[in-house]
C-alpha cells in the first residue's frame, strides 16, 4: 500500500476551519489544491490553495452536505492543466470520527470522476475536519480502494500531527525516552519515532543537532552534506575521529556509521550532496522537519525556498563571533552571538528577517562559480565583500544547537510560558548573558509565491537545481 500524506500550513487550516464551522451546526465543504513530493517511499500532498464552496451554493444539513458539480469544474480543469492533486475537505459538526455512509457514497462518485478528468496519474483525496480542528482522510490513486492518509499535519507556530490508526511506529528499545516524555510531555518519544527529519550540514551546529535528534528518538534522519572531514573539523564534530580526517571520510558517511553503531533505532539516510542538488532536494522534500545548519547564503536560501515549496517546518541556526577589528586588541572576541530562526511556510523568511538579500545570494553564487568575476565586482562596488567562513567553537555550536532542538520540542509539545505564536526567533548573547525571543516578522512575497508548489521542472523553479 502506498504511503500518502497531506500537509497544510496553519493559515490553510485556519481558513478551512473558518469556512467549515460558521457556527450554525451544519456541514460545509471546501477543496484543497495540492502540489506533491513524489518519487520516494512517501507521497506527500502539500497544500497550495484553498477553494471554499460557498455556503449558499450548497444544501447543508447537520449530517451531510451536497453541492453543484458545475461549481468545481473550473477547479478540476486547473488541476488537469497544472497536474495538481485535489482533496475535498468537509466538516462533521457533530464530531463523528469516521466517514459516514453519505461520505462513502459521495467519495465513490467524486474521486473517480476527478481521477478520470485529471490526466496526471496522481492521488486525490477526501478529508474530514472535526470541531476541535483534528483531521483524518483517505485517498484514491492506482486502484479502486480508498486507504487512509497515513498522516495529516499542520505546520505552524505549534506543530500538529494526526496519524492514521494503522501507522504505528516501530517499538523503541525498552525504557527509551521515559525521561524526555516526563520532561516534554507524554508521547514525545512516540511522536519522534514517526517523524522524518532533515539536517542540512554535518559540521558546526549540524553535528550536535544530529546527536540530539538521534537520542530523542527520531525515527528517520536525512543528513545532507557534500564535504569530507578535515583536521580542522575535529574540534567540533562529535562523531569524527582523527582517522576520519586522515582519510577525508565524508561527513554524512561518518555520521551514518555513528548512528547505526549506537543502535537506538534511528534510520539514517546519508546524502553526500549539497542542498542545491536534485538528490538532496528530493530527499529533504520527503521530510516533515528541516534543520538548517549551514552558514552559506546559498545553502540557507535554497533550504528556505525548499521549505516553502514542500511546506516543511524550518529551523535555521546561525552563530557570529564578533571580534575586535583594529587596535592592540585586534582579534579579541567582543561578543558571541547567535540566532535560532523558526520559519513557517507562507509567513516570514530569512529574507524578510534581514539575514541576507537576493543580491547577497547572487554575489555568493558568483563567488563560487567565477571567483575572478566576483573579485572584480567587489572592486567595482557592484557587490559587497563576502565572508566565506565563520569561526567555529564546539561549546558555542552545542549551545545554539540545543536552543534549536528545544525550540522544536516546544512546538511539538508546548512547555514554555510564552505562547509559540509569540516566538519567531530566539537570539542569544553569551557576553551579555542574554536570551531574547522575537516575534514573527512580515510575510515574504518572494517565498510566498512558491508556497505548496512541490515538485516542478526545474526543481524549486531554479535552472541550477534541474535534473
C-alpha positions as CSV (number, residue, x, y, z in Angstrom):
1,X,0.0,0.0,0.0
2,X,1.2,3.5,-0.8
3,X,2.2,5.9,1.9
4,X,0.3,9.1,1.1
5,X,0.0,12.1,3.5
6,X,-1.4,15.7,3.5
7,X,0.4,18.8,4.8
8,X,-1.2,22.2,5.4
9,X,0.1,25.4,6.9
10,X,-1.6,26.8,9.9
11,X,-3.0,29.6,7.6
12,X,-4.6,26.9,5.4
13,X,-6.0,25.1,8.4
14,X,-7.4,28.3,9.8
15,X,-9.1,29.3,6.5
16,X,-10.6,25.8,6.3
17,X,-11.9,25.9,9.8
18,X,-13.5,29.3,9.4
19,X,-15.4,28.2,6.4
20,X,-16.3,24.7,7.6
21,X,-17.5,25.8,11.0
22,X,-19.5,29.0,10.6
23,X,-21.4,28.4,13.8
24,X,-24.7,27.0,12.5
25,X,-24.0,23.3,13.2
26,X,-24.3,22.4,9.6
27,X,-21.7,20.7,7.4
28,X,-19.8,22.7,4.8
29,X,-17.2,21.7,2.1
30,X,-14.0,23.1,0.5
31,X,-11.3,21.8,-1.8
32,X,-7.5,21.9,-1.4
33,X,-5.3,22.1,-4.5
34,X,-2.0,20.4,-3.7
35,X,1.5,20.1,-5.1
36,X,3.4,16.9,-4.2
37,X,6.7,15.4,-3.2
38,X,6.8,12.2,-5.1
39,X,9.4,9.6,-6.1
40,X,10.4,8.4,-2.7
41,X,8.8,5.9,-0.3
42,X,6.3,8.6,0.7
43,X,3.9,10.6,-1.5
44,X,3.4,14.0,0.3
45,X,0.4,16.1,-0.8
46,X,1.3,19.7,0.1
47,X,-1.5,22.3,0.2
48,X,-1.1,25.1,-2.3
49,X,-4.5,26.8,-2.3
50,X,-7.9,26.6,-0.6
51,X,-11.2,26.7,-2.6
52,X,-14.2,27.1,-0.4
53,X,-17.6,26.1,-1.9
54,X,-19.9,29.0,-1.0
55,X,-22.5,28.0,1.7
56,X,-25.3,29.4,-0.4
57,X,-24.4,27.1,-3.3
58,X,-24.7,24.0,-1.1
59,X,-27.5,22.0,0.6
60,X,-26.2,21.8,4.1
61,X,-27.5,19.6,6.9
62,X,-26.2,18.5,10.2
63,X,-25.1,15.2,8.8
64,X,-24.5,15.9,5.1
65,X,-23.5,18.5,2.5
66,X,-24.3,18.5,-1.2
67,X,-23.1,20.9,-3.9
68,X,-23.5,21.5,-7.6
69,X,-20.8,19.7,-9.5
70,X,-20.6,22.5,-12.0
71,X,-19.2,24.8,-9.3
72,X,-16.0,22.8,-9.1
73,X,-15.4,22.2,-12.9
74,X,-13.0,25.2,-13.2
75,X,-11.0,23.8,-10.3
76,X,-10.8,20.3,-11.8
77,X,-9.7,21.9,-15.1
78,X,-7.0,23.8,-13.3
79,X,-5.9,20.6,-11.6
80,X,-5.7,18.9,-15.0
81,X,-3.7,21.8,-16.5
82,X,-1.2,22.0,-13.7
83,X,-1.1,18.3,-12.7
84,X,-2.4,19.0,-9.2
85,X,-4.0,16.7,-6.6
86,X,-7.3,17.7,-5.2
87,X,-8.5,17.0,-1.7
88,X,-12.2,17.5,-0.7
89,X,-12.5,18.6,3.0
90,X,-15.8,18.8,4.8
91,X,-16.8,19.2,8.4
92,X,-18.5,16.9,10.9
93,X,-20.0,19.5,13.3
94,X,-21.4,16.7,15.5
95,X,-17.9,15.3,16.0
96,X,-18.4,11.9,14.2
97,X,-14.9,10.5,13.9
98,X,-15.4,8.3,10.9
99,X,-16.5,8.7,7.3
100,X,-20.3,8.4,7.2
101,X,-22.3,6.4,4.7
102,X,-23.2,9.7,3.0
103,X,-19.5,10.4,2.7
104,X,-18.9,6.9,1.3
105,X,-21.4,7.5,-1.5
106,X,-20.1,11.0,-2.2
107,X,-16.5,9.9,-2.4
108,X,-17.3,6.9,-4.5
109,X,-18.7,9.2,-7.2
110,X,-16.4,12.3,-6.8
111,X,-12.9,10.9,-6.5
112,X,-13.1,8.6,-9.6
113,X,-14.5,11.5,-11.6
114,X,-11.6,13.8,-10.6
115,X,-9.1,11.0,-11.4
116,X,-10.6,10.4,-14.9
117,X,-10.6,14.2,-15.6
118,X,-7.1,14.9,-14.4
119,X,-4.6,13.5,-16.9
120,X,-1.7,13.3,-14.4
121,X,-1.7,9.9,-12.6
122,X,-1.7,11.4,-9.1
123,X,-3.7,10.7,-5.9
124,X,-6.8,12.7,-4.9
125,X,-8.3,12.7,-1.5
126,X,-11.1,13.3,0.9
127,X,-10.7,14.5,4.5
128,X,-12.9,15.4,7.4
129,X,-12.3,18.2,9.9
130,X,-13.7,17.9,13.4
131,X,-14.8,20.7,15.8
132,X,-11.5,20.6,17.7
133,X,-9.6,21.0,14.4
134,X,-8.4,17.5,14.1
135,X,-8.5,15.9,10.7
136,X,-8.5,12.4,9.1
137,X,-8.7,11.4,5.5
138,X,-8.4,8.9,2.7
139,X,-7.3,8.9,-1.0
140,X,-7.9,7.3,-4.3
141,X,-4.9,6.6,-6.6
142,X,-3.9,3.5,-8.5
143,X,-6.9,1.1,-7.9
144,X,-10.4,1.3,-6.6
145,X,-9.6,1.1,-2.9
146,X,-9.6,4.2,-0.7
147,X,-6.9,3.7,2.0
148,X,-6.4,6.1,4.9
149,X,-4.0,9.0,4.5
150,X,-1.1,7.9,6.7
151,X,-0.7,11.4,8.2
152,X,-2.3,14.9,8.1
153,X,-0.1,17.5,9.6
154,X,-0.2,21.3,10.1
155,X,2.9,23.4,10.0
156,X,2.5,26.5,12.2
157,X,3.9,28.0,15.4
158,X,2.8,24.8,17.0
159,X,3.3,21.6,15.0
160,X,0.3,19.3,14.8
161,X,0.3,15.7,13.5
162,X,-2.7,13.4,13.1
163,X,-1.7,9.8,12.2
164,X,-3.8,7.1,10.8
165,X,-4.6,4.3,13.3
166,X,-2.6,1.8,11.3
167,X,0.6,3.9,11.0
168,X,2.1,2.9,14.4
169,X,5.9,3.5,14.8
170,X,8.2,0.6,15.4
171,X,8.7,-0.1,19.1
172,X,11.6,1.8,20.7
173,X,14.1,0.0,23.0
174,X,12.8,-0.7,26.5
175,X,12.7,2.4,28.8
176,X,13.9,4.5,25.9
177,X,12.5,8.0,26.2
178,X,10.8,7.8,29.6
179,X,12.7,10.8,30.9
180,X,12.1,13.0,28.0
181,X,8.4,12.1,28.0
182,X,8.3,13.2,31.6
183,X,10.1,16.5,30.7
184,X,8.3,17.4,27.5
185,X,5.0,15.6,27.5
186,X,3.7,12.1,27.3
187,X,4.2,10.6,23.8
188,X,7.2,12.8,22.8
189,X,9.3,9.8,22.0
190,X,6.4,8.0,20.3
191,X,5.9,11.1,18.1
192,X,9.6,11.4,17.4
193,X,9.7,7.8,16.2
194,X,7.2,8.7,13.5
195,X,8.9,11.8,12.2
196,X,11.3,12.1,9.3
197,X,13.8,15.0,9.9
198,X,16.4,16.5,7.7
199,X,19.6,18.1,8.9
200,X,21.4,20.2,6.3
201,X,25.1,20.4,7.2
202,X,27.0,17.8,9.2
203,X,29.5,20.0,10.9
204,X,29.2,23.1,13.2
205,X,25.7,23.1,14.7
206,X,24.8,20.1,12.5
207,X,26.8,17.6,14.4
208,X,25.3,18.2,17.9
209,X,21.8,18.6,16.2
210,X,22.2,15.1,14.7
211,X,23.3,13.7,18.1
212,X,20.3,15.2,20.0
213,X,17.7,14.2,17.5
214,X,19.0,10.6,17.5
215,X,18.9,10.4,21.3
216,X,15.4,12.0,21.4
217,X,14.3,9.0,19.3
218,X,14.0,10.4,15.7
219,X,12.6,7.7,13.5
220,X,14.3,8.7,10.3
221,X,17.1,11.2,9.8
222,X,18.2,12.6,6.4
223,X,21.6,14.2,6.5
224,X,22.8,16.2,3.6
225,X,26.4,17.4,3.3
226,X,28.9,17.1,0.4
227,X,32.1,17.7,2.3
228,X,34.7,15.4,3.8
229,X,36.1,15.6,7.3
230,X,39.2,17.7,7.7
231,X,41.6,18.0,10.7
232,X,40.2,21.5,11.4
233,X,36.7,19.9,11.9
234,X,37.9,17.7,14.8
235,X,37.3,20.4,17.4
236,X,33.6,20.4,16.8
237,X,32.2,17.3,15.0
238,X,31.0,14.9,17.7
239,X,31.2,11.8,15.5
240,X,34.5,12.5,13.8
241,X,37.9,10.8,14.5
242,X,41.5,11.5,13.6
243,X,41.3,8.6,11.2
244,X,38.2,10.1,9.5
245,X,40.2,13.3,8.9
246,X,43.3,11.5,7.7
247,X,41.1,9.6,5.1
248,X,38.9,12.6,4.3
249,X,35.9,10.5,5.1
250,X,32.5,12.0,4.0
251,X,30.8,13.7,7.0
252,X,27.5,12.0,6.2
253,X,29.2,8.6,5.9
254,X,30.8,9.0,9.4
255,X,27.5,10.3,10.9
256,X,25.5,7.4,9.5
257,X,28.1,4.9,10.8
258,X,28.0,6.5,14.2
259,X,24.1,6.4,14.4
260,X,24.0,2.8,13.3
261,X,26.7,1.8,15.8
262,X,24.7,3.3,18.7
263,X,21.7,1.1,17.8
264,X,18.9,3.4,19.1
265,X,16.6,2.6,16.2
266,X,17.0,5.7,14.1
267,X,17.0,5.0,10.3
268,X,19.7,7.3,8.7
269,X,19.7,8.4,5.1
270,X,23.1,10.0,4.2
271,X,23.0,12.3,1.2
272,X,26.6,13.2,0.1
273,X,25.4,16.2,-1.9
274,X,25.0,19.9,-1.4
275,X,21.4,21.1,-0.7
276,X,21.0,22.7,-4.1
277,X,21.5,19.3,-5.9
278,X,18.4,17.4,-7.1
279,X,19.4,14.4,-5.0
280,X,19.4,16.5,-1.8
281,X,16.2,18.4,-2.7
282,X,14.3,15.2,-3.4
283,X,15.4,13.5,-0.1
284,X,14.7,16.6,2.0
285,X,11.3,17.1,0.4
286,X,10.2,13.8,1.8
287,X,10.7,15.0,5.4
288,X,8.4,16.7,7.9
289,X,11.0,18.9,9.6
290,X,14.3,20.5,8.4
291,X,17.2,21.9,10.5
292,X,19.5,24.3,8.6
293,X,23.0,24.1,10.0
294,X,25.0,25.8,7.2
295,X,26.3,29.3,7.2
296,X,26.5,29.8,3.4
297,X,23.9,32.2,2.0
298,X,23.2,29.9,-0.9
299,X,22.5,26.9,1.4
300,X,20.2,28.9,3.7
301,X,18.3,30.5,0.7
302,X,17.8,27.1,-1.0
303,X,16.6,25.5,2.2
304,X,14.2,28.3,2.8
305,X,12.9,28.0,-0.7
306,X,12.6,24.2,-0.4
307,X,10.7,24.6,2.8
308,X,8.2,26.9,1.1
309,X,7.8,24.6,-1.9
310,X,7.2,21.5,0.3
311,X,5.7,23.0,3.5
312,X,8.5,22.0,5.8
313,X,8.9,23.3,9.3
314,X,12.3,25.0,9.1
315,X,14.7,25.7,12.0
316,X,17.8,27.8,10.9
317,X,20.7,28.2,13.3
318,X,23.3,30.9,12.9
319,X,26.3,32.0,15.0
320,X,28.6,35.0,14.9
321,X,31.8,35.6,16.9
322,X,32.2,39.3,16.9
323,X,36.0,40.2,17.1
324,X,37.8,43.4,17.6
325,X,38.9,44.5,14.1
326,X,41.5,47.2,14.8
327,X,43.9,48.3,17.5
328,X,46.1,46.5,20.0
329,X,43.2,44.1,20.9
330,X,42.6,43.2,17.3
331,X,41.2,39.6,17.1
332,X,39.9,39.6,20.7
333,X,36.3,38.4,20.9
334,X,33.9,41.1,21.9
335,X,30.7,39.1,21.8
336,X,29.4,35.6,20.9
337,X,26.0,36.0,19.2
338,X,23.5,33.6,17.7
339,X,20.0,33.2,16.5
340,X,17.6,30.3,16.0
341,X,15.0,31.2,13.4
342,X,11.8,29.2,13.1
343,X,10.2,29.7,9.8
344,X,6.6,28.8,8.9
345,X,6.0,28.4,5.2
346,X,3.9,31.3,3.8
347,X,4.9,33.7,6.5
348,X,8.3,35.4,7.1
349,X,11.6,34.2,5.6
350,X,15.3,34.7,6.1
351,X,14.9,37.5,3.5
352,X,12.3,39.5,5.5
353,X,14.3,38.8,8.7
354,X,17.3,40.6,7.1
355,X,19.6,37.6,7.2
356,X,20.6,38.3,3.6
357,X,19.3,39.9,0.4
358,X,18.8,38.4,-3.1
359,X,21.8,40.4,-4.1
360,X,23.8,38.5,-1.4
361,X,22.6,35.2,-2.9
362,X,23.7,36.3,-6.4
363,X,27.0,37.5,-5.0
364,X,27.8,34.2,-3.3
365,X,26.8,32.3,-6.3
366,X,29.2,34.3,-8.4
367,X,31.9,33.9,-5.8
368,X,31.6,30.1,-6.0
369,X,31.3,29.9,-9.8
370,X,33.5,32.7,-11.0
371,X,35.9,34.0,-8.3
372,X,37.7,36.3,-10.6
373,X,34.5,38.0,-11.7
374,X,33.3,38.2,-8.1
375,X,36.5,40.0,-7.1
376,X,36.1,42.4,-9.9
377,X,32.5,43.2,-8.9
378,X,33.6,43.8,-5.3
379,X,36.3,46.2,-6.6
380,X,33.7,47.9,-8.8
381,X,31.4,48.1,-5.8
382,X,28.6,46.2,-7.5
383,X,28.6,43.7,-4.7
384,X,29.8,43.8,-1.2
385,X,32.7,41.6,0.1
386,X,31.7,38.1,1.1
387,X,32.6,36.4,4.4
388,X,33.4,32.9,3.3
389,X,33.9,31.0,6.6
390,X,32.9,31.7,10.1
391,X,34.9,30.6,13.1
392,X,33.5,27.6,14.9
393,X,33.8,26.6,18.6
394,X,32.2,23.4,19.8
395,X,30.7,24.8,23.0
396,X,29.0,27.7,21.1
397,X,27.8,25.3,18.4
398,X,26.3,23.0,21.1
399,X,24.6,25.9,22.8
400,X,22.9,27.1,19.6
401,X,22.0,23.6,18.5
402,X,20.4,22.9,21.9
403,X,18.3,26.0,21.6
404,X,17.1,24.9,18.2
405,X,16.2,21.4,19.3
406,X,14.4,22.6,22.4
407,X,12.5,25.1,20.3
408,X,11.4,22.2,18.1
409,X,10.3,20.3,21.2
410,X,8.3,23.3,22.4
411,X,6.5,23.3,19.1
412,X,5.8,19.6,19.3
413,X,4.6,19.7,22.9
414,X,4.3,23.3,24.2
415,X,6.1,23.7,27.5
416,X,7.1,27.4,27.5
417,X,5.3,30.1,29.4
418,X,5.4,32.2,26.2
419,X,2.9,31.1,23.5
420,X,4.6,29.6,20.5
421,X,3.0,32.2,18.2
422,X,5.0,34.9,20.1
423,X,8.3,33.2,19.4
424,X,9.5,33.7,15.8
425,X,13.2,33.5,16.6
426,X,15.5,33.2,19.7
427,X,18.6,35.4,19.9
428,X,21.4,35.0,22.4
429,X,24.5,36.9,23.5
430,X,26.9,34.9,25.7
431,X,28.9,38.0,26.5
432,X,25.8,39.7,27.9
433,X,24.2,36.5,29.2
434,X,21.1,37.5,27.2
435,X,18.4,35.3,25.7
436,X,15.6,37.1,23.8
437,X,12.5,35.8,22.0
438,X,11.5,37.9,18.9
439,X,8.0,37.8,17.4
440,X,7.2,36.8,13.8
441,X,8.1,39.3,11.1
442,X,6.2,40.4,8.0
443,X,5.3,37.9,5.3
444,X,7.7,37.2,2.5
445,X,6.3,37.8,-1.0
446,X,9.3,36.1,-2.6
447,X,8.9,32.8,-0.8
448,X,5.1,33.1,-0.7
449,X,5.0,32.8,-4.5
450,X,6.3,29.3,-4.2
451,X,4.0,28.1,-1.4
452,X,3.0,24.5,-1.8
453,X,4.3,24.1,-5.4
454,X,6.0,20.8,-4.6
455,X,7.8,19.1,-7.4
456,X,8.2,21.2,-10.6
457,X,10.6,21.4,-13.5
458,X,13.2,22.6,-12.8
459,X,13.2,21.8,-9.1
460,X,12.4,24.8,-7.0
461,X,12.0,26.8,-10.2
462,X,15.8,27.2,-10.4
463,X,17.7,26.1,-13.6
464,X,20.7,25.3,-11.4
465,X,18.7,22.8,-9.5
466,X,17.4,21.0,-12.6
467,X,17.8,17.2,-13.1
